[in-house]
Amino acid sequence: MAHREWASPSALPAPKRLAYSIHSSSSCTGPYRPDNILVDKPTDANSRWTSNADGHTDSGDLKTPPGTTRRGAQEVPFITLELEQPCLVTEIGFGKYKNTHPCNLQDFSIFGGMSSSKRYMEPLLHGALKNDPNKEAFPLNHSNVINDNSSKGDPMPFPIKYIRIDALCANGLNYNIAIWHVWLEGISEPSVMTQVLADYEEARSRATSHLVLAHLRRSFLLPSFDSLRSSLPLSVTTSFEHPILSKLHSSFVLKGLFNSPGGAEAILEEALDHGLLREWGNGGKKGKSVARWEKLSDGNPDVVGSAAQGPSPRGGHQMVRVGRKIVLYGGYDGRNLADMWERDLPRTAGGSDDVGPWKELHPVGWGPEGSVPAGRSCHQFAVDEAEGWIYLLGGIMDSAPTEAGAEERRSTTPIPIPSPSPAPEARPTNGNGAAPMDVEDEGLAVPISSGRSSRSSSRARDPLASDFWRYKAVGPGQGRWELLSEDTAAEGGPKLLFDHQMAIYGGAETLFVFGGKHVGARANAAVDAVDQNYSGMYSYNIRTQKWHFLFGDPTPTDPFRSERLLGRTGHAMLFDPHLHTLFILSGNRGNLYLSDLWAVKVSVASDSDDDDADAPVPEPELWRAGAVLPASIPDSPSSSPTIISTKLISADYSREGGPKPMFTQRATIDAESGEWTLLSGLTSETKERNERPVGEVWTRARSGAWECVELRGESPVGRFSSQAIYDPLRQEHFLFGGNPSPEEGTVTRLADFWRLRIQKPTPEEALRKARFLIRKQKFTEMCRTQPTLSALIYLQTTLSSVVDHTDEAEASAFRSCMAALLAAPASNNSYDDDSMADGDEDDDDSSMSASALSVRPVQPDGDQPGAALTPELFAQRHALFEELLDYFPDDERQPREDLRNMTQSRRDSQLVGRFD
């Protein structure tokens, strides 16, 4: 399929400012007319367009862009700009008032096209403006893929005569939206635009011809289809669909050949070999991922709890992967636990998938107080993979058996504070000469320490002190605890926290802590007091052992309170090493379940880092809407992280195809692909806080696309306060423990251990599913034309062999085949030996036209003559053909749009007065 090769953007003329006028707008308020945006007057408070919130717009036929909400039943205000001539528009910019203003435009969407009607425009941008006086410019996508199959997915320059701005919301709640100034940049040179317009019109003509061809074929007007196709230019006919798909239509739809040489199944195999099922691979657009759980242990509370069985039922524990080990510590089972367990993972990507048994490293109360961490729950682990250390911070360390507070014990009462303990005896410290952990080796293991630490206290422990530990899990010197700090708050770090999150940026030897609640805080305190109970973000330099406060909640007088990343509990935090970015999502604050998503890009200077790409930006630029960072930037950039930017990715990802707001939802990241996996958690579906645990599995690609993974087979019950880890070597998840019931007075903790494998769609899976559809159609036709016993044998053998019986929809479709068998004509109940033969007729005259075959008797598989290709049979086969086309890339198939539906759409538009 030939197409024009366009020059790279650098070869095009330099963009320049484009002149425009105001074509139309939804409304305006008082003196704030639309033409005010033509000039930039940042000191003139009247030089703006302000829309009446009740103004009319013709955008009601399209959905509001992701992440935005309509103002009740009102429609989105808009303003449409008209260029002097068609151009390639490369940039749109916004001027602003000299001060922050509650009417300032925040979220917006940009559309463009050759028509002033939004129906015929293309979406160009969805963005947001900061609430500050600084001008902002956004690049626009000035190329587009017209669905004419000639570009093979390559973009071509897209001419624009009209630009429409949908003003979605202002920075201040319940304020009218104001735009102060707009400029456009792009390319308007006649030497460029003449060719752009010519190619654009040619592509539109080609796409129109494809729509007509598809309509004629769908309508069984095969002589007209043949006639038109033979009269069109070669560039149009060859780009209509891939030749293999044309062959599939002729063989399957017209001739009824299924599995003979040259039949439908052979052609589908040919399509696989030619890469036409490529979008079913990793990163493709087609197919669904499937989650398959495997229970590795029941965790029966009557038999577990000993070293021979495994950890007791619990919630609020921690579980991490270090090297090829799973390490579990602490939690709550009616008391705060201090036991530690480990379990070996398979050491290779292939071979045996056996997971080793639980091994108890530390029993409850195993070491002298002060020389090992006290029992706790709702604490956090973070793993330094390079050195084999596990860092431990925070948690609830009381011995009360009540269900109070935190993710495992939820209540509005204060968390009991333990009394100071007697001072322990000082213990000798270990040497500190361990080599880096490259690959864990059995020979490097040393006996587990029974209470050694690098620091111990001779004073009574402050019950609110935030102790900070690390444990050598693998590598030389494994098995020892080190007390890094008796109280991190006294050293510039966080107070004693619970339900926080930690992550380590290994390349920069930096640990990040965000969120959590201060131990002892009341959950039902006043709003301002609640704000003081949540922790912000801290960093800890592993090499220098220094803490730095990065940012926290805004103060009560901060004007940008609603535009800041707020502290929370029970959230998820992931670090993407390729993007140098922390992602924070979900959680709980007060009585609110959160579903916002933030990205915090960080840069940590090191001796080898001389790249200026991550240089700090001015403080006002850090926040999406202009809020400034608290004045606590570390003074030593050589050893402290710098926040490059903090960005709100989504205000509510649950409205963008993502999961519901969740508490204690466990999240993991694959460092190579950047894919996230989210497991289980607690959600609230009503304002009355009707909480329930869910057992869903979600993934999010680095591109931002969410997918709710289909569960097949047995799966764990929904729960919260569980823990999950990810093994990147084998791409498996493991889940342990948790609480399946949020109801007060209900104590049901779990000790079951599960493995999760997520199977991604593959081209081979696509071929299997396509075979199922083909064979199901063949069976349906056999029921009408061949002996019933022959059809039954085919159902039980050939058709059944390609069914995935764990897929409930597919299994149900297979079971429904019996209805066609029972509806078979009574005359089909007699048969002879020859009628049992299974094979297509050899007549495969591909040179015959579609119109000639429209009245030719068609032979289904077997020797018995088939029925003529009636309109009804053609409609059945062609519907299946179009279903199969969904397996292929859009630029290889006939248009999916149907002219009949487009005509109905035009009539509907005329009825509501929206069609231009």
Secondary structure, 3 states (H helix, E strand, C coil): CCCCCCCCHHHCCCCEECCEEEEEECCCECCECHHHHHCCCCCCCCCCEECCCCCCCCHHHCCCCCCCCCCCCCCCCEEEEEEEEEEEEEEEEEECCCCCCCCEEEEEEEEEECCCCHHHCEEEEEEECCCCCCCEEEECCCEECCCCCCCCCCCEECCEEEEEEEEEEECCCCCCCEECEEEEEEECCHHHHHHHHHHHHHHHHHHHHHHHHHHHHHCCCHHHHHHHHHHCCHHHHCCCCCHHHHHHHHHHHHCCCCCCCCCHHHHHHHHHHCCCCHHHCCCCCCCCCEEEEEEEECCCCCCCCCCCCCCCCEECCEEEEECCEEEEEEEECCCEEEEEEEEECCCCCCCCCCCCCCEEEECCCCCCECCECCCEECCEEEEECCCCEEEEECCECCCCCCCCCCCCCCCCCCCCCCCCCCCCCCCCCCCCCCCCCCCCCHHHCCCCCCCCCCCCCCCCCCCCCCCEEEEECCCCCCCCEEEEECCHHHHCCCCCEECCEEEEEHHHCEEEEECCEECCCCCCCCHHHHHHHECCEEEEECCCCEEEEEECCCCCCCCCHHHCCCCCECCEEEEECCCCEEEEECCEECCEECCCEEEEEEEECCCCCCCHHHCCCCHHHCCCCCCCCCCCCCCCCCCCEEEEEEEEEECCHHHHCCCCCCECCEEEECCCCCCEEEEEEEEECCCCCCEEEEEEEEEECCCCCEEECEEECCCCCCCECCEEEEECCCCEEEEEEEECCCCCCCCCCEEEEEEEEEECCCHHHHHHHHHHHHHHHHHHHHHHHCCHHHHHHHHHHHHHHHCCCCCHHHHHHHHCHHHHHHCCCHHHHCCCHHHHCCCCCCCCCCCCCHHHHCCCECCCCCCCCCCECCHHHHHHHHHHHHHHHCCCCHHHCCCCCCHHHHHHHHHHHHHCCCCC
